[in-house]
């Protein structure tokens, strides 16, 4: 019989951060969060979602980003 690998944390990829955190904490893991964003000035839109998860022992690090980013509106010229 082939030994089974120990079960890891629940897969929370693509879930909203709040739901991912709740699932992991309910499973007994300590959760750390790190946010990533695209370069340049962008306005975040939508919920934070998990794009990567790493675990070591009882700790899980979630890399999150907003669902989308938009360019900021150009500044309007002052009216004379």
Phi, psi and omega in degrees: 000136179276128179293142179276142176291145179299142180293139178261193180291161176300147177283117182242016180302138178076357178281155171299148184306314183300317180291318179298314180299315181299316180296316182291317179295323177296331178274001175094013181265149171273131186249131172242147184235136175230132183258141174239154179210160180290159178291159179085177180277119178221148178261118181292141179227143176083181184284159170282134179233151181282126178248347177200145175225137179233141178223149176213115182063232181265016183242137177234130175255125178254128172263123185235157174211161177289158182299326179202164178227143178238152176290143178294150178295141179295146179293135180278148179287143179296143179275127182290000000 
